[in-house]
Every structure is written in structure tokens, then in C-alpha cells.
Amino acid sequence: MRSRPALTSADVKKMMAACVAHAERNGWKVTVAIVDDGGHLLALERMDGASRVTAEVAQGKARTSALTGRASKVFEDRVKERPAFAGFPAGLLIQGALPIMHQAECVGAIGVSGVQSHEDEQIAQAGIAALG
């Protein structure tokens, strides 16, 4: 039987802290969602001042990225080319989530919502970078 890598609680805490620190340095009020490879929520932090809806959006973005192993922006761009992708069942097709890759496998994703989509993605990248 094959073994698969998986995120640990320590990994999740380290990534969440890096995401929040990056957002705070920039004065951004966001929600960060970290999910496992099946898109199931491992951690959610809605920073003070972040809009209520950002909690749902961050989770949807993260789920899309985890289930596909791709940045959510890939699907945002794809919808522009082929509107039929708007019905894609994996979550939200909006930039702001990145897959967490380990040994060429997707082990989860980080989704962020609350600022411009490219800034959401920067925050997610800061979390992934924290794993080194």
C-alpha cells in the first residue's frame, strides 16, 4: 500500500500565521481558509474587519484549488474562454487560492478573500512559503 503526504496541525498553524502576518503588514482585512486535499476545512481565520462573506468565498476558492491541484486563477481565466466552466462543481472560480504541493502531490490549499484577487493570492503564497 502506498503512503501519502498530509498536512499536520503544525503545518496548518505555521501557514495560517504567515498568511495573517502578510495581511497585517499590508493593512489588509481578509479571511484565510486552509483545506486538506479533499477540500475539507482545516483552519479558518476571519480577521477583525473582514467582511462576513469573505469566510464563504475563501473556503470556496480553497476547495477549488485543492480538488484540482491548480491555482483558482486558472479556472477564472478558463471561464472567460469557455463560459460553460462557470458551472464547475468544485467551488469558486476566482483568483485567490493556491494548492499546497508536496512531492508533486496536492496535500491541500489556501484560499483568501477580502482584498483584490491578486493580493489574496499573494497572501496564500506567503502561507505556502512558510512551509519552506
URRA-V800799 format. One record per helix or strand. SS is the DSSP state (@ for helix, = for strand). FROM is the first residue (numbers start at 1). LEN is the number of residues. Records with the same first field share a line. If there is no record, write none. Layout:
# URRA-V800799
SS=FROM-LEN, FROM-LEN
This chain:
# URRA-V800799
@=9-17, 53-16, 72-10, 83-5, 117-14
==31-6, 41-6, 97-6, 105-9
